[in-house]
Amino acid sequence: MRKGLLYLITVLYCSLASYGQYNPSDTLFSINGKPYPSAPFAELFESNKLLDQHNQALPLAKALDLYIDFHLKALEAKNLRFDTIPKVIQEIKNYHNQAFFNYLYPFEISDQLITETFNRIQHFVKVRHILIKIEGRATPKDTLKAYNEANRIYALLKRGKKFSKLANMYSDDLSARKNNGELGYITVFDMEYALENAAYNTPVGEFSKPVRSQYGYHIVQTTEKIKNPGRIKIRHLMLEFKKKNEREVIKIKADSIYNLLQNGANFSELIHKYSDDVSSAKDGGILPWFGLFEIHPEIEKAAFLLKKTHDYSLPVKTEFGYHILQLLDRKEYNSYESCKNELLSLLEEDDRSRKSKRELIEELKLKYNYKENRKHLSNFYSILDYAYAELWEPLISIDGKNYSQEKFAEFLSKQESKDIYENFREYINRLYVDFTNRCILAYHKKKLVKENPELERLLNEYEKGVLVYYITKSAIWNKEVANDNNLRKFFDQNPEKYKNNLDFNKVRKRVLLDYREHLEMNWSKKLREKYSVTIKKATVNKIAILKNE
C-alpha cells in the first residue's frame, strides 16, 4: 500500500513537471474553495496510471474519487498536525533531500570524461595499496598527521624500500598483512575516482603519490595491465557434487549430457530436466552478465573461450560440480560509438559526474558573498563563556543576511553531548563548519525552490504522500483498528459475503481486506462531509471525451 501511495506521488509529479504552470480556469475540482487543476489528473488518467487493487486501470469516476481522496487525506493529515510528528518530519525531510539532489548536484559529463572512461574500460589494472586511515570525525590535526605519515612512507618507497614490506608494516588495511596490500584487478567504476585515477595514471611497476579518499590516504602501486575482453551472458547446466564418492558418476553423467547436445538435443530442455542449480534453472539456466573476476575462475575461463553465439563448452569442473556453458551474447568495448550510451548511463550514476559537496559549498560561498567573523567564535571555546555570554554578534553572513552567535548556540544545543568528550575547541570548530555548510545549503535550497516551480510542486507532493501514508496507516492499517474483535464483528454482520465459509479463521485474510475496504469507504464519506468538494463537470466531460469514455 505504501509503495502504491509513493508511486502515485511519483507519477503525479511527472505530470506536474510536464504541464508547467496551469490555467486557473481549467479547474477539475475544489476543496473548501481551493482549486485543483485538471492537467495532473488528466495525464494520470489518460496514461492508465490510476489503478485498482488488481492493477487494472480505473474508470473515470473511480479514478477521480481516488485522486480526490488522496488530496482530502493530505489535508486532513495536515489539519490533524501529522506533520509535527518527529518520524513524519524525518521522512518528509528524506524525500525532500531526494528531490533536491539533482538540483544541487546536476551531473556534468564532458567529452573528455567520456573519452577517459572509454580508454580506461579497455583494460584491467592490478593494484595494491598502503592505507593510512583517517577516522570519520578526524580533526584537521588528525588529517595532517595521516598526510605526513603517508608522505613519510612515500619517501621510503622513493629510497627503494619494498612496497610489500611497507604495506605489511604500516598499512591500516589489515588485509595488507596477509596479501601485501593487494586489491586485485580493477577497471573503471570499481573504485573511488581518486584511487582509479592513481591506478590508471601510474605506470606498471611504479607507485603514486599519496591520494586522498573517504577512508584516508593511499599510496597505490600498479603491478599489471591486461586487456578487458568485455562482458558476456551465458546459460549453464550444473550437476552438483552432493556426495564425495559420486564425483566420477557425475562426470559420466555430464559427458552423456554433452553427447546429447552434440546430437542436437535442446539445451533449455536438458537444463530443465537435469540442472541442480535451482535458482537459474527456472530461467532456463541464464546467468546475469559478467566480466573478468566476477565469477568462478574456471567458469570464467571456459566462458570467454566460447567464440560464437550458442556455442557450448565441454563439461567444466569446479569444487561445486560439473557445468556445461552456452554463450548467449557478448559485449565488447572496442568501438567508442557502440558503447558510448552505456558509458553515459554509468557516468550519470557515478559521483565523478557531479560536484562534490565541498566543491558545491565553495562555489556557493562565492556566489552568495559569504563572509565570516571567526573572532566571534571565541565565545564558544569555553563552556562558561558559551553559557553566559550575550550571543547576538553576527557569526557569518550570506548575501548580506546575518546569522548570529545565537543561531549557532541553538545548533549546538541539538548535538549529542557525547561529542564533547573530544577536545572542546576542536569540537566547536568541527560543528562550526557543519553549521556554516548547513546554513549556506539551506539558503541555496530556498533560492532553488523560488527559481524552479516544478521543484516546489514536487516537494509539496512528496509531503502530501508521506502525510497520506501515515494517516492511512493510523486510520486503516493499524493492527489495533483491524483487531480480531472488529474483524469477527464485521464477519458476523456480513454473512452474505461469507455464506460458504462459516469458519472465520479460514477466511480471515479475506475478511481483513473487506474490512479495510469498508473503513476506506466510510472514511472517504466522512472526509467529504467534513470538507466541501466541488467537481467541475465540464472539465470532467472534456477528459471523458479525450479518453472516449
CORTA-V325315 format. One record per run of one state. SS is the DSSP state (hx for helix, st for strand, lp for the rest). FROM is the first residue (numbers start at 1). TO is the last residue. If there is no record, write none. Layout:
# CORTA-V325315
SS;FROM;TO + SS;FROM;TO
This chain:
# CORTA-V325315
lp;1;1 + hx;2;19 + lp;20;26 + st;27;31 + lp;32;33 + st;34;37 + lp;38;38 + hx;39;46 + lp;47;50 + st;51;51 + lp;52;56 + st;57;57 + lp;58;59 + hx;60;79 + lp;80;81 + hx;82;84 + lp;85;85 + hx;86;104 + lp;105;110 + hx;111;121 + lp;122;122 + st;123;133 + lp;134;139 + hx;140;158 + lp;159;162 + hx;163;170 + lp;171;175 + hx;176;179 + lp;180;181 + st;182;186 + lp;187;192 + hx;193;201 + lp;202;206 + st;207;207 + lp;208;210 + st;211;212 + lp;213;215 + st;216;227 + lp;228;230 + st;231;240 + lp;241;243 + hx;244;262 + lp;263;266 + hx;267;274 + lp;275;277 + hx;278;281 + lp;282;285 + st;286;286 + lp;287;289 + st;290;290 + lp;291;296 + hx;297;305 + lp;306;311 + st;312;312 + lp;313;315 + st;316;317 + lp;318;320 + st;321;331 + lp;332;335 + hx;336;348 + lp;349;350 + hx;351;353 + lp;354;356 + hx;357;367 + lp;368;370 + st;371;372 + lp;373;373 + hx;374;380 + lp;381;382 + hx;383;388 + lp;389;393 + st;394;398 + lp;399;400 + st;401;404 + hx;405;413 + lp;414;416 + hx;417;421 + lp;422;423 + hx;424;451 + lp;452;452 + hx;453;477 + lp;478;483 + hx;484;493 + lp;494;494 + hx;495;497 + lp;498;503 + hx;504;530 + lp;531;532 + st;533;535 + lp;536;536 + hx;537;546 + lp;547;549
